[in-house]
Amino acid sequence: MSFIHEKRIRSRLCSRNTIINLLRFFWVVLVIWCEFGVFFYSLSDCKWPDKELKEAGSTEKPTRVLLIADPQLPNPRRSGISWLHYDASSTRYLRKGWSVVTRLHPHVVVWLGDVLASGRYVTNEDEYKNYVDEFKGIFATDKSVPSYFVPGNRDVGLGESSAFSKNARKYFTEYFGPVNQEIDLAGHRLIFIDAPGLVDEDYRRHGKGKQYETWTPAMGGPIEFIASVAIRASSSPIILFSHIPLSRPASTSCGPLREKGSIRASAGHGYQNMLGKETTRFVLHTLRPAVVFSGDNRDYCNMTHQLSASDANVLAKTTAREVTVKSFSPSKHIRRPGFQLLSLIPPDSAVSHHGSTFADTHCLLPDTFRIFNSIYLPALVLTAIVLLYLNISTGRHRRRFSTLSPVSASSRSRPSSPSRGPESAIWANWSPRKSSGPTSPAVALPPSVTVRVPNAKEIFTFRALSPSASGSPLDSPLLSPIPLFHAGHEDEMNPAHYPSQHHSDHVWPSGEDVHEAPSFIPSPSARRSERKWPSWSWSFVFRGRRRRITIALPTWGEMKKFYASDSSDSMYRGKRRGMLWRLGGDSMSVALPAVVTWALIGWLFF
């Protein structure tokens, strides 16, 4: 018995419904993981670089600064974002990425430019305000966490163009803060410069053929601001933030963390990849920063600038390290977006005078292209193989049972065939009900036979076989109505002169015992009682007879029989259509929960 019980359990675990449900559960979990879980997993090894400062001997609690470059939030009013649009998927990625990044609990957030993808094109202040509200709605931070913004070329524009808004810089200053500013944080001087404005002023200076030493800076411009910072001499280390990277030779390596290539000098309509050589020398020699953080390039880059020995004193450093932070938004130029973590400690808490007072590290976000190629696509192929095998095996199973003859199927269900019944004229024209179900008469009854079938709650029916060459003559008792009712069982809908089926009495009118007599087709009322799908019926009298019209929805079994029917004239086509119908239905059944889950996640993060 235990063996039979274990066999039944195994058969249930490997049944069609179990496999379909497992595939549904698998895809729902897969969608949740790929659309949201991978963001948490990607940050599992992303830690603040506080340990490096503690190893240097500092006991001060570090100040944590989160650096975000190039979020480039799309403008829904201009790009016409729809739910399945690329900009919509980029917005969802930004929401999901920011929701996990904020769990790092930074003390300060610094945005390295290009916060708005089309901020330079907005000419209406109301539209710009709505754009900024959209940005702050996605990148929401605690009120106790200050945010500082560096302008990018997509925010305020670069160069002259009729498409750029003349008020772009004004709007940016009003809603994000000054384009040039300096703050003190953890004993460090954080300098934020307007790199696009610096490039524009550099073009004007170069056009007039003047050097920086003889150039009169524009009032309120970036050159004037940089010079004013140098005048306010201080021993505090300077950390410079610029949207556009500083100039470097084309052969300069960006380190092993860069995905491909290096940063090369390039310029075009509204952009410039690097600051000019003269501008870079002016910034480095004037500010002498300890480290520079830039953006714009989308990919990561870590390199070191050399300072001339003539400009360096004994205590000053002769190198300046620059880190180009990865883009926070997905891009065709990179596989994995990212961001930078910066930890600061006051210089007076360092063990030695030359000890490091800051440490930084980079973190990466999920690769959407790899998720599709390495997870979604193999899972889709595997699911298709499982469903195809399942439907092929099911089709073979059905064909194996359909080839069994009615006699053999009947012999399996009953040890011995029942007797045909009393040898009377009635049995020569009535046939017992086969296990395969009721059948209609092969030909119409003789003209002399009139069969009336009234409509009522219970209808008694019979089945007749056509007379054959060896059958009974037309004057058989079958042609005369035979009452087969209980005594007193008569009403207006079931008069006694209609032939019907009778189950209770075991004696025919001829006096013969009918214990072994075959049963007849069940009445339509019994069939209707077994139907669970909704139906609507109307009864009425027409030409002196009571009629009934019934409208019912087709059941799933009837639909499957209709589409999977394999009649003799189109057996192959029917079988093929049946398997394809089942395969398509199973695919939709498996995909529907996953699609609903994906849509729900997309709706929550859109």
Secondary structure, DSSP 4 states (H G I P E B T S, - for coil): -HHHHHHHHHHHHTSHHHHHHHHHHHHHHHHHIIIIIHHHHHTTT---THHHHHHTT--SPPEEEEEEB---B--HHHHT--TTSHHHHHHHHHHHHHHHHGGG--SEEEE-S--BTTGGG---HHHHHHHHHHHHHHS---TTS-EEE---HHHH--S--TTS-TTHHHHHHHHH--SSEEEEETTEEEEE--HHHHHHHHHHHHHTT--TTT--PPTTSHHHHHHHHHHS--SSPEEEEESSPPP--TT----TTSSSS-----EETTEESS--HHHHHHHHHHH--SEEEE-SSSS-EEEEEEPPGGG--SSS-SEEEEEEPPBSS--TT-SS-EEEEEEE--GGGSSSTTS--EEEEEEE---HHHHIIIIIHHHHHHHHHHHHHHHHHHHHHHHHHHTS-HHHHHHHH-SSPPP----SGGGGTB-PPPTT-----SSPPPTT-------SSS-----BPPP-TTS--TTSGGGS------TT--BTTB-TTS-----S--B-TT--B-TTPPP-PPPHHHHHHH--S-EEEEEEEETTEEEEEEEEPPPHHHHHHHHH---GGGHHHHHHHHHHHHHHHHHHHHHHHHHHHHHHHHHHT-
